[in-house]
């Protein structure tokens, strides 16, 4: 079974993570919990079939795929 198509909330969270550099900061500005923001990113990655961020001690680093998805 295919993953459902990502919705606007997933892309909104993706853009906030790109701007903020972390799930917790993105969640804070969007009024979400950190686990919800994480689920949005995981769902978007599953739907796209690629990893959008590398996790590091400095935060989330966008991958090349994230650069291609970014508007």
ZILIN-V968190 format. One record per backbone hydrogen bond with DSSP energy under -0.5 kcal/mol. CO is the residue of the C=O (numbers start at 1). NH is the residue of the N-H. If there is no record, write none. Layout:
{{CO NH} {CO NH}}
//
This chain:
{{7 10} {7 11} {8 12} {9 13} {10 14} {11 15} {12 16} {13 17} {14 18} {15 19} {16 20} {17 21} {21 60} {22 26} {23 27} {24 28} {25 29} {26 30} {27 31} {27 32} {28 31} {33 37} {34 38} {35 39} {36 40} {37 41} {38 42} {39 43} {40 44} {41 45} {42 46} {43 47} {44 48} {45 49} {45 50} {52 63} {54 61} {56 59} {59 56} {59 61} {60 62} {61 54} {63 67} {64 68} {65 69} {66 70}}
//
